Amino acid sequence: MNQNISQQVEKQAEAAQKFGKDGMDAMLRSFGTLSKASQAIAVEATDFAKQSFEHGTATLEKLAGVRSLDKALEIQAEYAKTSFERLTAQTAKMTELYTNLAKEMAKPFEGIVAQAQQQASKFQDQAFKAQGRAFEQAKDGLNKVQDEAGKAFDEAKDAA
């Protein structure tokens, strides 16, 4: 019986060690994804900032050559409209990049979570079985004690 428990403990230790290694591997893959995606996000943000600067500079150059207030207001309104449209498009693009980043970072852990749930279920089943065996042994022990007590009572009664 002790050898069986020892083997079960050894199996559980091996499973825990493998689970830890798998978790570390998943974390490293996830960090690799973070690194690549962060570079793509930085490039996208830099490009947008550069284009925004160029757009602003071009608008200032147009305004410098304006001779009427109406034309200046028209250029500013066009700049505001274009800037808002560009910002809206950039926000959607950045949201997509961050959403994809979150999904890709979570992928390596999907198998780990399923594996943890499976191990927890297996451990729970083993615990219930062990509890059942212990209960049966205790019940058998109690029955033996009751039988022995009954015999001793009968012998004492016969002797008296």
Helices and strands as residue ranges (DSSP letters): H 2-64, H 69-159
